[in-house]
């Protein structure tokens, strides 16, 4: 969190080079992007590390788990690398998210769902128009509903006999 970033800034500030703020930000962004790409390329190691951390393993046990991982990329001969990542997400969605998380975080849309509201192709990227009541439209809708009710009621409406 914030304490980690503060410690990293202090480390950069005490370096021999004497980095300015922009150089510090660039190095942190590079390190973050590089670590994310490494984690995506080595999902098997990430799974083993997560299991070790869930069991309360020490730092030495986590390092040992990383170094002795037999399935570095994850998956198997039946699942390719891309399919393994999708299978991991599906398993997490089914097992790891409870009712409260779905309620608070919104359980509907996720990164795997296709967004049908975006126009694709040449000149695309815009959203398709959806029906929305804006401006004076609610007033006109209410007048229309009242008019329909008046016509219905004046023609007998609901008869109880």
C-alpha positions in Angstrom: 0.0 0.0 0.0 1.0 3.5 0.7 3.7 2.5 3.2 5.4 0.3 0.6 5.4 3.2 -1.9 6.8 5.6 0.7 9.6 3.1 1.5 10.4 2.7 -2.2 10.6 6.5 -2.6 12.9 6.7 0.4 15.1 4.0 -1.2 15.2 5.8 -4.5 15.9 9.2 -2.8 18.9 7.7 -1.0 20.4 6.2 -4.1 23.7 7.5 -5.5 22.0 8.7 -8.7 19.7 11.2 -6.9 16.6 10.5 -8.9 13.9 13.2 -9.4 10.2 12.6 -8.9 9.5 11.7 -12.6 12.3 9.1 -12.7 11.0 7.5 -9.5 7.4 7.3 -11.0 8.8 5.8 -14.2 10.8 3.1 -12.4 7.8 2.2 -10.2 5.5 1.9 -13.3 8.1 -0.2 -15.1 8.5 -2.5 -12.1 4.8 -2.9 -11.7 4.2 -3.7 -15.3 7.1 -6.1 -15.5 5.9 -8.0 -12.3 2.4 -8.2 -13.7 3.6 -9.7 -17.0 5.8 -12.2 -15.1 2.8 -13.3 -13.0 0.6 -13.7 -16.1 3.3 -15.8 -17.8 3.8 -18.0 -14.8 0.3 -18.7 -13.5 1.4 -22.1 -12.0 3.9 -20.5 -9.8 1.4 -17.9 -8.7 -1.1 -20.7 -7.8 1.6 -22.5 -5.7 2.6 -19.3 -4.0 -1.0 -18.4 -3.2 -1.6 -21.8 -1.7 1.6 -21.5 0.5 0.5 -18.0 1.6 -3.0 -19.2 2.4 -1.5 -21.9 4.7 0.4 -19.2 6.6 3.8 -20.1 5.2 6.9 -18.0 6.0 8.9 -16.1 3.5 11.4 -18.9 3.3 8.6 -21.4 2.6 7.2 -19.1 -0.1 10.6 -18.9 -1.8 11.0 -22.6 -1.6 7.5 -23.1 -3.1 8.4 -20.8 -6.0 11.8 -22.5 -6.6 10.4 -26.1 -6.5 7.2 -25.5 -8.5 6.9 -28.3 -11.1 4.2 -26.6 -13.3 5.6 -23.1 -13.9 3.2 -21.9 -16.6 0.1 -23.7 -15.2 -2.4 -25.7 -17.1 -1.9 -29.1 -18.5 -1.7 -30.8 -21.9 -5.5 -30.5 -22.3 -5.7 -26.8 -21.4 -3.5 -24.3 -23.2 -2.0 -21.3 -21.4 -5.0 -19.0 -22.4 -7.6 -21.6 -21.5 -5.9 -22.2 -18.1 -6.1 -18.5 -17.2 -9.9 -18.5 -18.1 -10.4 -21.7 -16.1 -8.7 -20.1 -13.1 -11.0 -17.0 -13.3 -14.1 -19.2 -13.6 -13.0 -21.3 -10.6 -12.3 -18.1 -8.6 -15.7 -16.7 -9.6 -17.5 -19.8 -8.5 -15.6 -20.6 -5.3 -14.0 -17.4 -4.1 -16.8 -14.9 -4.3 -19.6 -15.0 -1.7 -23.0 -13.4 -1.6 -21.7 -10.3 0.2 -18.9 -9.7 -2.4 -21.3 -10.2 -5.3 -23.7 -7.7 -3.6 -21.1 -5.1 -2.9 -18.9 -5.5 -5.9 -21.6 -6.3 -8.5 -21.6 -9.9 -9.6 -22.8 -9.3 -13.1 -20.3 -8.0 -15.6 -16.6 -9.0 -15.7 -13.6 -8.8 -18.0 -14.6 -12.1 -19.7 -18.0 -11.0 -20.8 -18.4 -9.5 -24.3 -19.7 -6.0 -24.4 -22.4 -5.9 -27.0 -23.1 -2.2 -26.5 -19.9 -1.1 -28.3 -19.9 -0.5 -32.0 -17.0 -2.3 -33.7 -15.4 -1.9 -37.1 -14.3 1.1 -39.0 -15.1 4.3 -37.1 -16.3 2.2 -34.1 -15.7 2.6 -30.4 -18.9 4.5 -29.7 -21.7 3.1 -27.6 -25.0 2.0 -29.2 -27.9 4.3 -28.4 -30.2 3.0 -25.6 -33.6 4.1 -24.7 -33.5 6.7 -22.0 -36.0 9.2 -20.6 -34.2 12.6 -20.3 -35.3 16.2 -20.1 -39.0 16.6 -20.5 -39.6 13.0 -21.6 -40.9 11.8 -18.2 -43.5 14.5 -18.3 -44.6 13.5 -21.8 -44.7 9.9 -20.7 -46.9 10.7 -17.7 -49.3 12.8 -19.9 -49.5 9.9 -22.4 -50.2 7.4 -19.6 -52.9 9.7 -18.1 -54.5 10.1 -21.6 -54.6 6.4 -22.1 -56.1 5.8 -18.7 -58.7 8.6 -19.4 -59.7 7.0 -22.7 -59.9 3.5 -21.1 -62.0 4.8 -18.1 -64.4 6.8 -20.4 -65.1 3.7 -22.5 -66.3 1.7 -19.5 -63.0 0.7 -17.9 -63.2 -2.3 -15.7 -66.8 -3.4 -15.3 -67.7 -5.3 -12.2 -71.0 -6.8 -13.3 
